[in-house]
Amino acid sequence: MYDDAHQSTKVFYTYSNGASFEYEFNMSGGNVVTDKTTSGSQLCSDAEYTYDDRINPFKDLGYTDYLLTNLSANNKLTEIANYINCAFPSFIPESYSYEYDDRGYPTLITTFYKSAATLRKSQKEIFYK
């Protein structure tokens, strides 16, 4: 469900066992800037995001992934997420850094985590044809 006046979208997910949750996000400047997940009337999580001014290479792949990470026009720099009731991830990303090619596309993405005891960061290398 899309609300043009507030630049917000709500997505309803239902599992095969009948359980469900709702994911709602708000856009600004082509990027998801806030989101929240609820299960019934219970708030599971909410978050805020910041972005760089470079091209998100996943934006124009032509599909939307399950977590809607391909929606934003730019690359995520930070996320401040609060996991409150029904969501307790093992790894919570906190910030990201990028190395770019001469066209402004990221070639190396480093994710830094705040919650993991052993994993402090992960990296993805991207190749373009």
C-alpha positions in Angstrom: 0.0 0.0 0.0 1.5 3.3 -1.1 0.7 6.7 0.5 1.9 9.4 -1.9 1.3 12.3 0.5 3.7 10.9 3.1 6.0 9.1 0.6 5.4 5.9 2.6 4.8 2.3 1.6 3.5 -0.6 3.7 4.1 -4.2 2.7 2.2 -7.1 4.2 3.9 -10.5 4.5 2.1 -13.7 5.4 3.9 -17.0 6.0 2.5 -20.4 5.0 1.7 -21.2 8.6 -0.6 -18.1 8.9 1.9 -15.9 10.8 2.4 -12.4 9.4 4.2 -9.1 9.8 4.1 -5.6 8.2 7.0 -3.6 6.9 6.6 0.1 6.4 9.2 2.5 5.0 9.4 6.2 4.1 11.3 7.6 1.1 13.1 10.9 0.7 15.4 11.8 -2.2 14.9 8.4 -3.7 16.2 6.6 -0.6 14.5 4.7 2.2 15.2 7.0 5.2 13.1 5.3 7.9 11.3 2.0 8.3 9.5 -0.1 10.9 8.4 -3.7 11.3 5.3 -4.7 13.2 3.5 -8.0 14.0 -0.1 -7.2 14.8 0.0 -4.3 17.2 3.5 -5.1 18.4 6.4 -3.0 17.2 9.3 -5.3 16.3 11.9 -2.8 15.0 12.4 0.7 13.6 15.4 2.3 11.9 16.8 5.4 10.3 19.3 5.5 7.4 21.7 7.9 5.8 23.2 7.7 2.3 26.1 8.9 0.2 25.5 10.7 -3.2 26.8 7.9 -5.3 25.0 5.3 -7.5 23.5 2.2 -5.8 24.3 -0.5 -8.4 21.5 -2.7 -7.2 18.8 0.0 -7.9 18.5 -0.7 -11.6 18.8 -4.5 -11.7 15.1 -4.8 -12.5 13.8 -6.7 -9.5 12.8 -6.0 -5.9 14.4 -8.2 -3.3 12.6 -9.6 -0.2 14.0 -6.9 2.1 13.5 -4.1 -0.4 17.2 -3.2 -0.3 17.3 -2.4 -4.0 14.9 0.5 -3.7 17.3 3.3 -2.7 19.0 5.4 -5.3 22.2 5.8 -3.3 24.5 3.7 -1.1 23.6 3.3 2.6 26.2 4.9 5.0 24.6 4.4 8.4 21.7 2.7 10.0 20.4 3.2 13.5 18.1 0.3 14.2 16.2 -0.5 17.4 15.1 -4.1 17.8 12.3 -4.0 20.3 10.1 -7.1 20.6 9.7 -9.7 17.9 13.0 -9.1 16.0 16.4 -10.1 17.4 19.0 -10.5 14.6 22.4 -11.9 15.4 24.2 -9.3 13.2 23.2 -5.7 13.3 24.8 -3.5 10.6 25.8 0.0 11.9 27.8 1.6 9.1 29.1 1.0 5.6 32.2 2.2 3.6 32.8 2.0 -0.2 35.5 2.0 -2.7 34.4 3.4 -6.1 35.4 3.0 -9.7 36.0 5.9 -12.0 32.3 6.0 -13.0 31.1 6.3 -9.4 30.0 2.7 -8.9 31.1 0.9 -5.7 33.6 -1.9 -6.2 34.1 -2.9 -2.6 31.4 -2.6 0.1 32.4 -3.0 3.8 29.7 -3.5 6.4 30.6 -2.8 10.0 28.5 -4.5 12.7 27.8 -3.3 16.3 26.3 -6.5 17.7 28.4 -9.4 16.6 30.9 -10.8 19.1 33.2 -12.3 16.6 32.3 -10.7 13.2 33.1 -7.0 13.2 32.9 -6.5 9.5 32.1 -8.2 6.2 33.0 -7.2 2.6 31.5 -7.6 -0.8 33.4 -7.1 -4.0 31.5 -6.1 -7.1 32.6 -6.6 -10.6 31.0 -4.9 -13.7 31.0 -5.9 -17.3 
